[in-house]
Amino acid sequence: MMCLGIPGEVLEIRDEQGLKVGKVQFGGITRDVCLACIPDIALGEFVLVHVGFAISKVDKEEAARAYAEAGREDLAGAERTEAELISTYLPEQLSEAELQTIVEQAIRDSGAESMQDMGKVMKQAMAIVDGRADGATVSELVRASLQG
């Protein structure tokens, strides 16, 4: 059995009685969605929504793929076009090998020895990365390196 998740863009984030919720737009339709499962979500980002709950964060390319799989090529095309436009303004992204070298250097420079030091390593690594990689990717590499 396959889970049906619909991508949508987060337009608003608010707290309702201690629960993170927001308005999410799905092609021209806007709905309230529970965002509690994705604590680091920000305005303008995309989430995959299943029965009113945001279950994961996705990028524009993944949103476009999900729209295409759902038969909504009109929405998929719009997301692809916007992603291509945005990418022309972004700095060239680092390769995984370059990121791994930066992470290893940040671990050495910070003296990190365990997962408790992840914050120190992330701070140093992200300063060097300087927008040339997604923080989630850097975090995965730091976690894998510290867990050894």
JOUR-V422578 format. One record per pair of residues at least 12 apart in sequence whose C-alpha atoms are under 6 Angstrom apart, sorted by sequence separation. I is the first residue (numbers start at 1). GAP is how many residues later the second one is. If there is no record, write none. Layout:
i=I gap=GAP
i=I gap=GAP
//
This chain:
i=11 gap=12
i=21 gap=12
i=46 gap=12
i=64 gap=12
i=11 gap=13
i=21 gap=13
i=10 gap=14
i=21 gap=14
i=107 gap=14
i=9 gap=15
i=20 gap=15
i=64 gap=15
i=106 gap=15
i=8 gap=16
i=9 gap=16
i=20 gap=16
i=8 gap=17
i=8 gap=18
i=106 gap=18
i=33 gap=19
i=34 gap=19
i=35 gap=19
i=60 gap=19
i=106 gap=19
i=33 gap=20
i=103 gap=22
i=60 gap=23
i=115 gap=31
i=11 gap=32
i=114 gap=32
i=10 gap=33
i=10 gap=34
i=9 gap=35
i=10 gap=35
i=9 gap=36
i=9 gap=37
i=8 gap=38
i=94 gap=38
i=8 gap=39
i=93 gap=39
i=7 gap=40
i=93 gap=40
i=7 gap=41
i=91 gap=41
i=6 gap=42
i=5 gap=43
i=6 gap=43
i=5 gap=44
i=5 gap=45
i=7 gap=56
//
